[in-house]
């Protein structure tokens, strides 16, 4: 079948266009550029009815098609060819089920009866017409070389573009968690500009293999175009035309997040993971890295998205929940049996229940949810899932903030007296939410009356716990004086020791720590003791010399503060300034005089002069 580009104008006596070629806006372009010369265009009433139906639903394709017919009428006046409307208007049922081919059949029949050439952008329509012996021309619009207008707003630092009628274009520039909202052009966008940009996006999505319309509703359209996720809204849904396009800035691997060895090992085994965070902080980027991590482990990985915007390799199949029902997704996942499924994003109750159902069947699930605090991610499951089932569905919560892993929680179920209660008969099932790295419980979730409550663990330690922690510290002081112990629960403690003695405490093959645990009767976690770093800053001073002392005169704000005196990087001494903000130190011996120098800074009027004085 002939293509759309030809060296010489092609003369066609009569043309019957179908809905696909009208929506693509290709016919008017070819007539305008004299690639096609026509005597008469006959538009079936069914085409007009279908476009009217789509426009009434608020779909952009309906408005695009009606605009194309208007352009054809204008070209008919300019180039003096005839345009007419024939055929009978289809029934409401035929319009509603146009995808089944009823309207396409009506348009083919009109072309057959008139001996006209059917013009279409639909390959199936062209094949059926050719099989029936109808003259047909398939026009597939080539991808335009210049970038579409929307892509021209992006640069390497742009996260998203925000366009709105009667407003200048704005963009978010930077990276997740650290971005700025900036104006990128001075010109105000009119409604006409917005319509043209929207039309161009939809046409591009229909042409490109990596482009598709995810969701088209009354007043809104969601499109995936390459790496761009585009949302178009218009009246009556919105108070004006608006286009938002989001683009991933950078593809990261799991190594880029510098996760602890403990967390990496957990991710290899965890099968109920929640990735949480506020919008724009990098949840989806981390989900992509985790999906790629599992794929490289030779795991079968699939995704459930609405819309599809994860940028993944060919080994990972991506399902669009917007193009299928939850029941279909459920059946597909059960039959295909993936090792891991990335659910991006979990929004409503049906999504939460599908996630839980898939997890309970044994499929490893990774869910992405919006949350402003780590605990909020778990709270969104409460009321939708039975409390006792939550730890079986979620075992790890990873909170992303500013593009980094900010907090990791692990969930376990136990039976105990909730923190703050004293009566033994108040024992009940409690979900413990613990800091993954330290193992320290931070929240308890349990039922109280008819309510499910989330209670932060009490930070205050009882006198018995304090004594127990002190006893553990005293025991470990035979290894080092710098020891800190913290009691976690009734039979577990974290002991912080200097890094250099950790091998000695653990012993060969862990025998020493096993001996200690048996002797103390509790479980011991050994972690590195991190000493806080002192923050130093330079201060202004004047210096004077007496026969026996060196006197430093400081600013008044330095009174009674500890001052360190350095020669280069070498610490000379550390002393406290007096109430008058002065320091006196004895003059150095002859040996030290030759190597101790102090830089004296003059006042602002003479700030360019730096005098180096040696102590004498």
N, C-alpha and C positions, 0 to 999 in steps of 0.2 A: 504494500500500500504506500502511496506517496507520502513524503514528509512535508513539514510546513515550510521549509526554506527551498526556494526555487530561483534559478537565475533569471527566467523570463516570466512576466505576468501570466497567470493561468486564467483563461476565460471560461466561466461557468454560467450557463444560461439561467438555471434556477437552483437555488440553495434552500435546503430545509435544515436548519441547525437544531441540535438537540440541547437539553438542559446543560450537559457537561461543558460544551464548547462556549455556551453563553456565560456560565459562571467563571470560566477561565479567562474570559475577556480577550480571546485570541483572534476571533473573527474580525472584529472592528480594527484591530491593529494591522492585520494582513490586508484588509481592504484599504485602509488609510495609506499604507506604504506601497500600494499598487502591486502587491504580490498576487492578489486575486482581483479579477475584474468580473463583476456579476451584473446580470440584467434584473433579476428579481430575487428577493429574499422572502420566503414564506415561513412565518413563525406559527407553530401549532399552538392553539389556545391552551393545550395541556402544559406547555412550557411556562406560559404566563401564570397559569393556575398554581403550578408547583413552586415557582419563585415567590408568588404572593403568599402561599402557605408558609414558606420558610421565613419570609420577612415578618409575617404576623407572629411567628414564634420567636422573633428577635435574632434569628441566625444571620450572621454576616454574609453567608453565601447568597441568601435571598436578595439583600440589598445590592450586592455586587452584580448579580444577574440583571436586576432591574436597571442599574446604571448602564450596563452593556447594551441593553435594548435601546435606551435613550441615545447612546452614542451611534448605534446603527441607524436610527431615524435621522440624526443630524448628518451622517455621511450620505444617506439616501438623497437628501436635499442638495448636498454639495456635488456629488458625483452623478446625480440624475439617474439613479436606479430605483426600482419599485420595491416597497416593503409592504407586506400585507399579513393579516392574521386569519388563519383558516382552521377548520376542524371544530369539533364539539368539546365543550369544557368537560373534563372528567369528573366523576363522582367524588364525594369526600373520601370514600373508602379507597379509591384508586390513588388519590393524592397521598393518603396516609401511608399506603403500602407501596409507594413509588419504587422503593429499593427492590421490590420483587419483580420489576420489569414491565409493569402494565403500561406506564406512561411511555417508556421507550418503544414499546410495541406500537402504540398509537402514532408516534412520530415516524416510525419506519413505514407504516402503512400509508401515511400521507405522502411521503417521498415516493413510494411505489406508484400510487394512484396518479400523481402529477408528473411522473417521469423525471423527478428532480434528483439532485445529488444531496445525499445526506452528509452533513458535516458534523463530526463528533470528536471528542477528546477521550472517549471511553473505548478501550480496546475490545471489550466484550460486545458492546453495541456494534462496533465496526465489523467484527467477525460474524455476528448474526446477520447483519445486513448483507454482507458479502455472500454468505451461504444462501440467502434468499434471492440473490441476483440483483440487488438494489445497488445503484451507483453510490459509492461511499468514498469519502475522503477523511482519513484519520489525521488530525493535526495534534501533534504532541509538542507543546511549547518547550523549546530548548532553554536550559538554565542560562539566565543572563550573566554575562561576564562581570559587569559592575556589581559591587555589593549592594544589597538592598539598603534603603535609607536607615533602617533601624541599626544595622550592623555598623554603620559609619559613626554612630554615637559612642561606640565602645573603644577602649584602648586596653593596654595590658593591666592597668590598675583598676578598671571598672568592674564592680561586682554586679550592679544592676542599673537599669535605665528606667526613669519614671517620666512619662509623657502625659500631659493633660491639656485639653483644649482651653484656650484663653490663658495659657501659662507658659513660661519658658521651660525648656527641657532641663531636667535635673538628673544627677547620677550619684550613686554611692561609690566612692573610690576608697581603696585601701584593702584590708583583709578582714576576715571574720573577727568581730570584737573590737577592731581598731579601724574604723572607717569614718569618712566625713561626707556630708551631704552637700554637693556643690552644684551650682548652675553651670551648664556646659555650653549654652548658646544664648545670645541676647534676644533673638527673634522669638516672638510669641507665636505659639502654634494655634492655628484656627481649626474649626471643626472640619473644614475641607482638607486641611493638612492631615488631620488625624484619620479621616476616612481613607485617604490615599495610602497612608502608611499601613493601615489595617488591611486594605485590599491587597497591597503588595505582599504582606506577610502571609496571608491566606493562599494567594497564588503560588508563592514560593513553597509553602508546605505541601501543596498538591503536587508540585513538580519534583521535588527532591526526594530521593530514597530515604534520607535520614530526617525527613519532615513528615509530620502527621498531625491531624486535628484530634486532640485527645477528648475534649468535651465541648459540645456546642449546645448551649441552652439559650433561653430567651434573655437577651441582654448581656450574655457573656460567652466568651470563647477562650478555650485553653489550648495552646499549640506548643508542640515540641519541634524546634527547628534546629537540627544539629545539636549543639550544646546549649542552645538558648531555650529557656522555659518562658513562654510568653502568655500573658493574661490580657485579654481585650475586654473591656466593659463599656457599655453604652446605655443611653436611655431606653426603656424606662427603669431598668435595673439600677443604673447610676445616674447622677444628676448631670453627667456630661461624658464625652468620650475620654477614655483613659487607657493607656497601654503601659504595662509593666513587663520588663524583660530581665530575667536573671541569668547570669552566666557564671559558671564555676571559674574561680581565679587560678587554682592550681590543683593538680592531682597529687595527692600525698599517699605514701605507703605507711604501713603500721610502724615501720622503723623511724619515720620522721617524728612520731609522737613521743619517742624516747620513753616507752613504757617500762616499768620495772619487770624484772624477770618473773616475779611472782604473778603479776597481772597477765603477762604474755602466756604463761603456762595455764592460767585460769581460762583465758580465751580459747585455748586449744581444746579445753574440755567442757566449758560452759555451754549450755544449750538453751538457756532462757535469759536472753540479754536485752536490757532496755538501754537505748542511747537517748539521753534527754538533754535539753538545753533550750535557751531562749532563741527566738527566730534570729537568723543571721550570725550565729556563733559557731557554725561549722559542724552541725550534727550530720548532715548529709555527706559531707566530705569524709568524716570518720567512718560512716557506714560504707562508703565506697571502698575505703582502705581495708576495712574488715572483710568485705565481700571478696576483694582481690586476694587477701591473705588466706581465706578458706579455699579459694579456687586453686591457689598455688600449692595447697596441701593435698591436691587431687580429691577434693570434696565436690560433690554435686551441689551447686549453688543456684538458687532461683530468687527472683525478687517479685514482690507484689507492690505496685505503685499506683498512685492516682494524683497527678499524671506521672508518666515515666520520665524521670529526669536524672537518674543515676547514670554516670558515664562509666560503663563497664566493658570488659573485654568480651570476645565472641563466645567464650566458654560458659558465660552466665546468661541464662534465659530470663528476660524481663516480661512480666505479665502486667497488663493495665487493668486494674479493677473497674475503671470507668467504661471499659469495653466488654465487660463480662459481669455476671452476677456473683455474689459471694458463694452461692452454691456451686457455680462452675469452678471458681478458684479452689474451693474446698475439694471438689472431686479430682481436679487436675493434680493438686499437690499430693493427695493421698495415693493416686495411681502412679505418679512419676517418682515418688519417694525421694525427694532431695535430702541431702545431709543437713543443709542449712537454708533457711528462707529469710531474706531481708524484707521486712514489712515497713515501707516508707510511704506515708506516715499513718499512724494509728490515730483516728480522729473521733469517731462516734462509737456508740455501744456495740453496734454490729461488728466493727473492726476489732474491738477489744475481745469480743467473744470468739471471733474467727481465730485471732492470735492464740487465745487460750486453748481452743479446741485442737488446733494444729500442734501445739506444744504437747498436749496430753496424749496425742497419738504417737509421740516419739520423735517428731521432726524438730531439729534444732531451729529455734526462732530468734531473730534479732529484730526488735521493734524500735522505731524512731518516734518519739513523742515530744510535744512542746511542754516545757516546764521551766519556771523561773528559779526553782530550788530543787536540789536532788530528790528530796523526800516527796515533792509534788508528783513526780513520775509514778511513784508507787500508789499515792493517794488516788490517782485517776482510775486505778483498777478497783478500788474499794467501792462496793455497791453494785458493781458490774459482775464481779467474781466473788465466790464464797471466800471468806477470810482464810480458812484453812487450806485452800487450794493455791493461794498466791505464792508461797515459797516453792511449790512444785512447778509453777509456771514461770516465775522469775527467780533466778538465782544470783544475777549480777546486774547492778545499775551503774552505768557510766555517764557521768554528767560532764558535758562539754561547755567550756566557757572561754571566750576569746580565742577560739581555735585550738585549745589545749584540753587535755583530760584534767579536770579540776577536782573531781571527787569520784570515788568508786565505793559502792555499797554492796554488801553481800547479805542475803536473807536466809534465815533459818527459823525453824519452828521448835518451840519447847513448851513444856508445861511448868509454870512457876507462879509465884506470887508477884504481881506487877510491882515495879519499883515505886516506893512511897507507901505501899500497903504493908501491914504488919501481921494481920491475922492469917494463919496457915490455911484456914478453910476458904480463903479467897483465891486459891490457886486456880489457874485456868490456862487454856492454850494461848500462848503469846508468840507473835512473830517478832523476832529480834532483827533489827536493821543495824548492821555493824559496819564500821569503817573497814574496808577490805584489807588495807595495808597493815593496820595495827591490830585488827580483830576486836577493837573496842566497841561495845554496843552504844549506839547513839540514840536510837528510838525503839519504843515498844509499841506494837499494834495489838489491840485486844478488844473484846466486846465488853461494854460496861452498860448493863441494863439492855436496852434495845439498840444502843448506839455502838458503832465501831469507832474507836478513838486512837489517835496517834499521839503518844506522849514522849517528849524528850527525856532521856535518861538524866537522873539527878547527878549533877557534877560533884556535889559535896560527898566526901568520904566519911564513913563512920569512924569512930575512934578505934574500933577493932581492925578495920581495914588499914588505917594509918599505921597501927602498930605492926600489922602483918607485913606491910610494905617496908617499914623500917627494919624489920627482922631480916627480910630478904636482902636489903641493901647491906646490912652489917655482915651477912654471910659472904657476899661477893666482894667485900672490901679486902679480902686476902689476895685478890687478883689485882685490884687497883682501888685507889682512894676516890677516884672520879666515877661514881656509880649512882644511877638513878633507877628506882624500881617503881612499878605501877601495877596495882592489883586489878585484874580484870575478872569479875565474877568471883566465885568462891574457891575455885581450884585452878586459877591460871594467872600468870604474872608476866609482864613485859619488863625485861631488865636491859637498860641502856648502858653499854660499856664502851670505852675507847676502841677505835677500829683495830689498833695494833694488837690488842689482847683477845680479840674475838676467836681466832684459831685456838688459842690456849684454853679458853673457856669451853668451847665446843668439843675439843679433843679429837683425836684420830678416829674417823668414822663415827663421830658423835658419841663416843663412849663416856667422855667426861660430863657432858650435859645430861646424859641418861643417868649417871651416878648422882648428880646434883638433884635431879627431879625426884629420884627415889628417896633421897635423904630428906628433902623438903616436903615431899608428898604433894607437889603441885606441878602443873605443866609450865615450862619456862620458854618464852620466846626471847631470843637474844637479838638485839638491834644496836646499831651504831649510835653512840652518844655524840650528837652534833653540838659543838660549842658555839654559842652566838658570837657573831663577828662584831668587833668594835668598830664603830664608824668614826673616823678621824677627819678633821677639817683644819685648814690653816687659819691662824688668827693673827691680827696685827699687834705689834708690841713695840715698845721702846726699851733700850737697855742702857744701864749705867754700871760703873765699876767703883767699888771701894777697895780699900787695902785687902780686905778679907773675903768680900762677897761679890757676886754678880747679881744685880737687881734688875728684874724684868717688870716693866710697867704695862699692864694690860688694860683692855677696855673694861668699863664698869660692869658690863653684863657678865664678865668672867669671874666675878666675886664668888668665893667659896666653891669653885668648880675644879674638878681634877684636870690637870694640864700635863700633857706628855711633851717632853723636849727631845727633838730628834736632830741628829747631824746626818743629813742625807737620809738613808734608810735605817740608820742605826739609832736605837733608842738610848738616850743618855740617862734620863731619869723621868719619873712620874711623881708629881707633887700636887698639893691643893693650893690654889691661890688664896691669899688672905682676904679679909673683909674689905681692904682697900684695893683689891685687885692687883696685888704685887706678889712677886715670887723672889725669894732670896736663896741662893745656893752658894756653897763654899767654892772658892776659886780652885781650879783643877791643879793637880801636880804638874810638874814640868813635862812629864811624858804625855799627859792628856792634853796639855795646852797646844801641842803641835798638831793634834788631829780633831779638835773640837772647834767648829766654826758655826757661826749663826748669821743667817741672812736677815739684815735689818731693812724693813720696808718703810720708806718715808710716807708722809701724809699725801693726800690726793694731789695737792699742788705740785709735789715733786715725785709723783708716782713713777715717772720714767727713770728715776735715778735709783739704782740698786747698789748698796754698798756692802761688801763682804768683810766682816770683822772677825778676827780670831781672838779667842779669849786669852788674855795675857795676865 
